[in-house]
Structures are given as C-alpha cells and as structure tokens.
Amino acid sequence: MVKIRPPKPGHYTGLISATDGQQPIYSQRLGFMYRPEEIPAAVAPPDFDEFWAKTMAELNKTPLDMTMEEVTNKTTAAGQVFKVKYRSWGGRWGLGVAVRAEDWKGNSGQGPVAPR
C-alpha cells in the first residue's frame, strides 16, 4: 500500500516507481487532486481580458499548418490514433494526440479530428 499525504489541498503530480531491490520493475506518472473543494478560487489579474484578447489576436495571425499522422501500432478496432502537429502562438509547434472512435458518426466519416 502506498500512502500519500499532501501538505495542503491542491493538484499534485509525480512518478511512482517500484524495484525488485535492484532493477526497476514498474514506473508510472500520476496526478491527483487532494481535497479539491478546499482549493481557493483563482483571482484573475486586472488585465486578464486585455491580455487574452491581445494573445488570441496574435494567434489568429498564425496559419494552423496542421498535419495528422496515423499511429498504426496504437490503432485498434475501437478507433484510430493520430499524432497531430500544428503551428501555435509565436510560430511554435504544438504537438498532440487525437483519437477517432470507430463508432463515431461524423461528416463523411471524418470524425471530430478532421483538419479543416
């Protein structure tokens, strides 16, 4: 049994590992919320709306330039898995994973991850 005692309410992430005494046999990243009802609400700074309006206007100038590549060794009968790459704020590349469930009934069978 593993017991975790966070010092205060909040969101925590970490790595849990097990060894046989010498060699690692298990390792997994984890995340959890501890007493989320006690986490104080965030207070937006005075320039919050102005900051995001400016940021989104700048982002809208950046062409999406998105590609999707199927990850065939992760695709199963339940659906397809794709590696997604796109341009983001400041021209930086954004990377992600998208899943198209096999039973999803979308436009022309494209699913919710089809680039537009």
Protein Blocks (a to p, Z undefined) as FASTA:
>chain_A
ZZdddfbgcdddddddddehjaccbdcdddddehkllpccddddfklmmmmmmmmmmmmm
pcfkiacdddfklgcfkbccdddddddehhiacdddddddfklccehhlojmbcZZ
